[in-house]
């Protein structure tokens, strides 16, 4: 019983002290005309805000640096991709020029009077109708080189685009194989070989090629943000 009395007295002293301390704090707050607790929180918040601003500035500096690196990296990739697209368009245009030229020989009026067994004159232009077989083999070599070039740069093109271009290359190779078989057919005369070769190119359907080329150019325009239609 005596012990409980002692404990009760100690509790009374403690709570009494706290009550007294609280009264003193509020009394001081009234004396200075402001709430000390609010002031204490304000100071703490100001300290934390200063640290947050410092950390934010550091993170922003790191982020800006990374953004600059990404801009440079993306710029290099974009520039390289545009070079690849440009080269692809040039190569496809060159292939069309070969095919169109060989197909056009069929409409030459002179083809019926040309002696294909005689070599061309030294000053004769390279594209002379007599040199048609050389153009066929030159186109074949260029097409094989172009096919390897597309394969080496396939990651710059979408899968469907790359597949479409390869199919076009395969069709041209099939066309050239037919022409080369005719050129090498010794059972035919030189003139017969020439006329038959011209027919092969003249009858070749170019719709798939032109569609693939159009899609490639549209992709090129889209990447450069060039409108497809004029305003």
Residue pairs with C-beta under 8 A, 6 or more apart in sequence:
25 36
28 36
29 35
29 36
78 223
80 156
81 156
81 223
82 220
82 223
82 224
84 153
84 156
85 156
85 216
85 219
85 220
85 223
86 220
87 149
88 150
88 153
88 157
88 165
88 216
89 213
89 216
89 217
89 220
91 146
91 149
92 146
92 165
92 168
92 209
92 212
92 213
92 216
93 213
94 142
94 146
95 139
95 142
95 143
95 146
95 172
95 209
96 206
96 209
96 213
98 135
98 138
98 139
98 142
99 139
99 172
99 175
99 201
99 204
99 206
101 127
101 135
102 132
102 135
102 136
102 139
102 179
102 197
102 198
102 201
103 198
103 201
103 202
103 204
105 111
105 129
105 132
105 194
105 198
105 201
106 195
106 198
106 199
106 201
106 202
107 202
108 129
110 129
111 129
111 194
111 195
111 198
114 129
114 130
114 191
114 194
115 191
116 130
116 190
116 191
116 193
116 194
117 189
117 190
117 191
118 130
119 130
120 128
120 130
120 131
124 130
124 131
126 134
127 135
129 194
132 194
132 197
132 198
133 183
133 193
133 194
133 197
136 176
136 179
136 180
136 183
136 197
137 180
139 176
140 173
140 176
140 180
143 169
143 172
143 173
143 176
144 173
146 169
147 166
147 169
147 173
150 157
150 162
150 165
150 166
150 169
154 162
157 165
158 219
161 215
161 216
161 219
164 212
164 215
165 212
165 216
167 208
167 212
168 208
168 209
168 212
171 208
171 209
172 209
175 200
175 201
175 204
178 200
179 197
179 200
179 201
182 188
182 193
182 196
182 197
182 200
183 193
183 197
185 193
188 196
218 228
221 227
221 228
222 228
